[in-house]
Amino acid sequence: MANFQYAALDAKGEQTTGVVSAPTEAEAIAQLRAQGLYPTQIQEEGKGKKGHKTVAPLKRNAKAKEKASKKHLGGRIKPKNLMIFTRQLATLIDSGLPLLRSLTVLEKQEPNVVLRATVSALAENVQGGSTFSESLAQHPKIFNKLYVNMVKAGELGGVLEIVLNRLAEYQEKAQKLKNKIVSAMVYPVIVMFIAVAILVFLMIFIVPKFKEMFAGTGSDLPLISQIVFGMSEFMLARPYVVPNVVFLFIVIGVIVVLFNVWGRTTAGRNIIDNMKLKMPILGDIQRKSAVSRFSRTLGTLVTSGVPILQALNITRDTAGNVVISRAIEKVHEAVKEGETIVTPLQASGVFPSMVISMVDVGEETGQLPEMLLKVADVYDDEVDNAVTALTSILEPIMIVFLALIVGSVVFALFLPLIKMISTMGNQ
């Protein structure tokens, strides 16, 4: 029978140390688990065998590791990494593991250095007596108001694992919708890039050869040929010999930067967000996506126990569109005065009649959260169908666009040649 020193976490997530007697290390661990403890370090007294570490060195190593990880705090992570972390944390807590132990497990296996450092800081704060929601609020770049308030509601209601599962489902559906929209835009962007690359290549290397060939003919060139040759001459711009394509890209880059700066102003943001909702084809997708996001966010928050006024504030801040945010603000003011949600939603002119009808039924039957989540599911499907249809339409349009770009240049090059051959034939 040997004595084993151990450091373990109890059911509350607090660390405790002590000594346990057992024939082997495995049986010592089994005894500790039978007592409701989760051992993190264990070694036989008076021995420092390979593979075992004393408590003091482990603590020093932990401090060194903590110091090294602090430099990664304050960064951002991808939504996919946060979604995986949320799902794993919900699974561990649902399995009966204490919160602190769950965070420790996730910290050890997390490959992302920023998230690993953040999880380490969360574990430290929880061990120091802070609530989980308070700890999350210290990292606003990773955990937004929606995340923090839902966790807070789950803590107060004692259903943290349920809330985390809802959060994970919300993030998965939001990420799925975002991926569909992004994937629909990848094809046009690639085609545009190819078109620009081909156009630049033709203007720099091919068009000048034809220009030299037609220079000695003395005949008048067609207008389209003059335009193409003029563009090529501008790009080559002697005596510098360096293509002015770089200058064009710089100008385009400056315009994009200025547009983004203007878009961050209040007036600019209002105009851009209004345009997004009114654009042909894409505007309908933007509107459906915004309605889906509003419905899912509000429904998830209310279902998780967040008060309706607080839930509306969070939904307004995470709407992603100023027009939708203003409409939600009016809903918040109406609910604050004791009115229903339906009237301000209808007055905004942003939300479709089906959404208003379902919200009205939800309020009357006391099933508003369920109705909101159903609305979100319906509009997720509509966005999916709209994106699929848009992709199928864009493919032939972009192919025709590419053909027109290249065909116009080729036509401008060969039209003088055809004219010369025709003139020679007549002579």
Secondary structure as UniProt FT lines:
FT   STRAND          2..9
FT   TURN            11..12
FT   STRAND          15..22
FT   HELIX           25..34
FT   TURN            35..36
FT   STRAND          38..44
FT   TURN            45..46
FT   TURN            50..51
FT   HELIX           55..69
FT   HELIX           70..72
FT   TURN            73..74
FT   HELIX           79..94
FT   TURN            95..96
FT   HELIX           99..109
FT   HELIX           113..127
FT   TURN            128..129
FT   HELIX           132..137
FT   TURN            140..142
FT   HELIX           145..157
FT   HELIX           160..201
FT   HELIX           202..206
FT   HELIX           207..215
FT   TURN            216..217
FT   HELIX           223..236
FT   TURN            238..239
FT   HELIX           245..264
FT   HELIX           266..278
FT   TURN            280..281
FT   HELIX           282..303
FT   TURN            304..305
FT   HELIX           308..317
FT   HELIX           322..336
FT   TURN            337..338
FT   HELIX           342..348
FT   HELIX           353..365
FT   HELIX           368..426
//
